Amino acid sequence: MTKITEQDSLYRHLEKMSVEELTASINREDKKVALAIEKALPQINAVITKIVSQLKNGGRLFYLGAGSGGRLSVLDAIELPTTYGISKGVVNVILAGGVDQLIEAREEEEDNIEAGWKALESHNVSTKDFVLGISASGTTPFVLESLKTCQAKGIPTGCLVSNPDTPIAQYSDLPIEVITGPEFITGSTRMKCGTAQKMIFDMISTTTMVQLGRVEDNKMVNVLLINDKITDRAVKMLMARSGMEEYDLAKQLLLDRGSVRKALDHLGK
């Protein structure tokens, strides 16, 4: 396989560049990310379709990763219970080194070939679930060995990689290959690869939640009322959708029922 992610940057002598030259060059490279994702949309769509099917049948999604990509998947997963009112545990992250060690960036754990499967096993992963391996290189041992075991046990798998024809893609039922090219800093895959991963996580989780009925029109009708800002947004959402005109009455109904959707159900809307 060709590791495009390790190829030399297209830019030389960065230390001699001005601030303006550096930011313009980084921006030029970042513009390539969305176009690379566009080419992979059929693969992304196939993964989302399978995830939706698994979740509708009581399964769960597991992001499985290391390094920047794994950490970005944590950021995606932790937002979902609040934003969409889903139960904790529907979307999970298996991170090399452990989610509780997120800020320590324990990169050495990506070479641990047993830890990923052990962590999945501790969650009682089964054929009802879907495991999405995340690896810019497509070779990360932590991810690769876990996907091998998943496939051997008939657990549906996918992957998100940034090189073509990788070992991880070979052990994924539904691979996503987003080729963003050499990084601005040679080998620094937290840059374009990381940007692509973040955008794709947004696509996967948002589209999945819409398909699961957690969004109506373009509104977060199941958002959890965790602070004043969100509660105010939800009150106004309820008023707009129900025709209620009294803010305080709408707020009380919302707080009594716990979400916009449940308040609308109470009103028969």
C-alpha positions in Angstrom: 0.0 0.0 0.0 1.0 3.6 -0.5 1.0 5.8 2.6 0.0 9.1 1.2 -0.4 10.4 4.7 3.4 10.0 5.2 4.4 11.7 1.9 6.4 14.9 2.0 4.5 18.2 2.3 4.0 20.1 -0.9 5.5 23.1 0.9 9.2 23.7 1.8 11.1 25.8 4.3 8.1 26.6 6.4 10.3 28.4 8.9 11.0 31.0 6.4 7.4 31.8 5.7 5.5 34.8 7.1 2.3 34.4 9.1 0.3 35.4 6.1 2.1 32.8 3.9 1.6 30.1 6.4 -2.1 30.7 7.0 -2.8 31.1 3.3 -1.0 27.8 2.5 -2.8 25.9 5.3 -6.1 27.3 4.1 -5.3 26.2 0.5 -4.8 22.6 1.7 -7.9 22.7 3.9 -10.0 23.5 0.8 -9.1 20.1 -0.5 -10.8 18.3 2.4 -14.5 18.8 1.4 -13.7 17.7 -2.2 -12.1 14.5 -1.0 -15.1 13.8 1.2 -17.4 14.4 -1.7 -15.7 11.6 -3.6 -16.3 9.2 -0.7 -20.0 10.1 -0.1 -21.3 6.7 -1.5 -19.1 4.9 1.0 -20.2 7.2 3.8 -23.8 6.7 2.8 -23.4 2.9 3.0 -22.0 3.1 6.5 -24.7 5.4 7.7 -27.4 3.1 6.2 -26.0 0.1 8.1 -25.6 2.1 11.3 -29.3 3.2 11.2 -30.4 -0.3 10.5 -28.4 -1.7 13.5 -29.6 1.0 15.9 -33.2 0.6 14.8 -32.9 -3.1 15.8 -31.6 -2.3 19.2 -27.9 -2.3 18.4 -25.2 0.2 19.2 -22.5 2.2 17.4 -18.9 1.8 18.6 -16.2 4.2 17.4 -12.9 2.4 17.7 -9.8 4.5 17.3 -6.5 6.0 18.5 -4.7 9.3 18.1 -6.4 12.4 16.8 -9.2 10.5 15.0 -10.1 8.5 18.1 -10.1 11.7 20.2 -12.4 13.5 17.7 -14.8 10.6 17.9 -15.1 11.1 21.6 -16.1 14.7 21.0 -18.8 13.6 18.6 -20.2 10.9 20.9 -20.4 13.0 24.0 -22.6 15.6 22.4 -25.3 13.1 21.2 -27.3 12.3 24.4 -27.8 16.0 25.1 -28.5 17.2 21.5 -30.8 14.4 20.5 -32.0 12.9 23.8 -30.7 9.4 23.1 -29.7 7.1 25.9 -26.1 7.0 26.9 -24.5 3.9 25.6 -26.2 4.0 22.2 -23.1 5.6 20.7 -19.8 4.6 22.4 -16.1 5.1 21.9 -13.3 2.6 22.4 -10.2 4.8 22.5 -6.6 3.5 22.7 -5.5 4.3 26.2 -9.0 4.8 27.5 -11.5 7.7 27.2 -10.7 8.6 30.8 -7.1 9.3 29.6 -8.2 11.5 26.7 -6.1 14.6 27.5 -2.9 12.5 28.0 -2.7 11.5 24.4 -1.3 8.0 25.2 -0.1 7.4 21.6 1.9 4.3 22.6 -1.4 2.5 23.2 -2.2 2.4 19.5 0.3 -0.5 19.2 -1.6 -2.6 21.8 -3.1 -5.4 19.7 -5.3 -6.9 22.5 -6.8 -3.8 24.3 -9.4 -2.9 21.6 -11.1 -6.2 21.5 -11.0 -6.6 25.3 -12.7 -3.2 25.6 -15.4 -4.1 23.1 -15.9 -7.4 24.8 -16.4 -5.6 28.1 -19.3 -3.8 26.5 -20.7 -7.2 25.3 -20.4 -6.2 21.7 -22.5 -8.4 19.4 -23.7 -8.9 15.9 -26.5 -6.4 16.6 -23.9 -3.6 16.9 -21.7 -1.8 14.4 -18.0 -1.1 14.9 -16.3 1.8 13.0 -12.5 1.7 13.0 -10.7 5.0 12.8 -7.2 5.3 11.5 -5.6 7.9 9.3 -2.9 5.5 8.2 -5.2 2.5 7.9 -2.6 0.3 9.7 -3.0 1.1 13.4 -2.6 -2.2 15.3 -5.1 -1.3 18.0 -7.8 -0.9 15.4 -6.7 -3.5 12.9 -6.6 -6.5 15.3 -9.9 -5.5 16.8 -11.6 -5.4 13.4 -10.1 -8.8 12.6 -11.7 -10.3 15.6 -15.0 -8.5 15.0 -15.2 -9.9 11.4 -14.3 -13.4 12.6 -17.3 -13.2 15.0 -19.7 -11.8 12.4 -19.9 -8.3 14.0 -20.6 -5.7 11.3 -17.6 -3.4 10.7 -16.6 -0.2 8.9 -13.6 2.0 8.9 -12.5 5.6 8.2 -9.0 5.8 6.7 -7.0 8.3 4.7 -4.9 5.9 2.5 -6.0 3.6 -0.3 -5.9 -0.2 0.0 -5.1 -0.4 3.7 -5.1 -3.5 5.9 -7.8 -1.9 8.0 -10.0 -1.5 5.0 -9.5 -5.1 4.1 -11.0 -6.1 7.5 -14.0 -3.7 7.2 -17.3 -4.7 5.6 -17.9 -1.1 4.7 -14.7 1.0 4.3 -14.6 4.7 3.9 -11.4 5.9 2.2 -11.0 9.7 2.2 -7.7 10.6 0.5 -6.8 14.1 1.5 -3.2 14.0 0.3 0.1 14.9 2.0 -0.2 17.0 5.1 1.1 20.6 5.4 3.4 19.4 8.1 4.7 16.1 6.8 2.9 13.2 8.6 0.8 15.5 10.9 -2.5 13.8 10.3 -4.2 15.9 12.9 -4.5 18.5 10.2 -6.3 17.6 6.9 -7.0 14.0 8.0 -8.4 15.2 11.3 -10.5 17.9 9.6 -12.0 15.2 7.3 -12.6 12.9 10.2 -14.5 15.6 12.2 -16.6 16.5 9.1 -17.5 12.8 8.6 -18.3 12.2 12.2 -20.7 15.1 11.9 -22.3 13.6 8.8 -22.6 10.1 10.4 -24.0 11.1 13.7 -26.3 13.9 12.4 -27.7 11.9 9.5 -28.2 8.9 11.8 -30.1 10.9 14.4 -32.3 12.4 11.7 -33.0 9.0 10.3 -33.9 7.7 13.8 -36.5 10.5 14.2 -34.6 12.6 16.7 -35.0 15.7 14.6 -38.3 17.3 13.2 -38.1 19.8 10.4 -34.7 21.2 11.3 -35.2 21.4 15.1 -33.7 19.5 18.1 -37.1 18.5 19.5 -35.5 16.0 21.9 -32.7 18.2 23.2 -32.1 17.8 27.0 -32.8 20.9 29.1 -29.4 21.1 30.6 -28.9 24.9 30.9 -30.8 28.2 30.6 -29.7 28.8 27.0 -31.0 25.5 25.7 -34.2 25.7 27.8 -34.9 29.2 26.3 -34.3 27.8 22.8 -36.6 24.9 23.6 -39.4 27.1 25.0 -39.4 29.2 21.8 -39.3 26.0 19.7 -42.4 24.7 21.6 -44.2 28.0 21.2 -43.6 28.1 17.5 -44.7 24.5 16.9 -47.7 24.5 19.3 -49.1 28.0 18.8 -48.7 28.7 22.6 -48.3 32.4 23.2 -47.5 32.6 26.9 -43.7 32.1 27.4 -44.1 31.1 31.1 -46.8 28.6 30.5 -44.8 27.0 27.6 -41.7 26.9 29.8 -43.6 25.2 32.7 -45.1 22.6 30.3 -41.7 22.0 28.8 -40.1 21.5 32.2 -42.9 19.2 33.3 -42.6 17.0 30.3 -38.8 17.2 29.8 -38.6 17.9 26.1 -40.2 19.7 23.2 -41.4 16.4 21.7 -43.0 15.1 24.9 -44.7 18.5 25.4 -46.1 18.4 21.9 -47.2 14.8 22.5 -49.1 16.1 25.6 -50.8 18.7 23.4 -51.6 16.2 20.7 -49.4 18.0 18.2 
